[in-house]
Amino acid sequence: MDLESLKIEHATDGVGPHLYEEICDAVRLAIHHGHYPASYSPYGRWDNPTFDDLTQEWLVEKLLRNNHLSYLLIRNNTVETFRFGLRQSFCQFLIGQRKRNALQNLFRRSADLLEADARFHCFQGGKRAQSRWGLTAWKGPELFAGDDHELRVLQQLIPGPKVIRYRPDARKLSPILSDADLADFIARLMDAVGRTVSLAHITDALKWRFGLIDAEPLSLDEPVAGEDGTFTRADSVAHSAPSPEDQVVRSETAGRIIMELTPRQRQVLVARTEIDSTYAGIATRLDCSKSTVENEIKAGWDLIRSRTDGDDEATEVHDQILELLDAERPASSPAGM
């Protein structure tokens, strides 16, 4: 079925049989080609019931509730690009649904402590995971350019904090250690390194310190077997999904951009995702000219692109912006209002 027929089906039936088939196919292809391990499954396995449950949850929580299906149908010009957009949307949903592990929790807590604790100073700004931090007392420090091995050795020399662990079946995300002990560990790590480090460096040291390694180190040249019997280089599999750091950075980027968007820009970006939206229709709803709508959409996208690296990241941040704006909108309000 071509894209125009799918648009008509969506306008008439919401999610008709052909569109639902496309959605189901997107789930299976995304999981298959993304080489996602069973740990990404809510049930620890990949089977038809799991596919069905994830399809329904994705359809309700993102494609329909956030008008993302309408947006994908409008945004794409061919059925092939629409299918690619569906798979990308599901991958983002799958990653977002994965339960945060202890290391991800430590990453977020460390980021907050770096900004809140007076002992730490940001010597080189940028994206949150790549900003360079050190001790406030330092004057003109150099950047740390060592490797992972050096970090592993240095963290072993630091006196150990008191570790808090819950029993394995506890339904909570283990904090591993208190905020005070975590901040002390970061300060001692910086003192041991003697040069400014990034949040990614700190997270790597924490990973080794607290035994949060999920698997043995893997050569990026080593072939990884896929479910279809083919082999893929490990480096392509490793970069097939955003890292926890990237997810946090993009979410924060989306939040900051929303603060910079004008109220009208927020309205037109959301209204543009509706299946029956046109510039003229949006202009009528917002009581402005068609050219104003065009300019506001362009200005919104220009702002997003100026805060992101490349079209792929811009698109992902744009999608997160729409999700955040939709979450803020009262349930009884029409989209974009």
Beta strands, then each sheet from edge to edge (+ up, - down):
strand 1: 120-124
strand 2: 132-135
strand 3: 197-198
strand 4: 223-225
strand 5: 231-233
sheet 1: 1+ 2- 3+
sheet 2: 4+ 5-
end
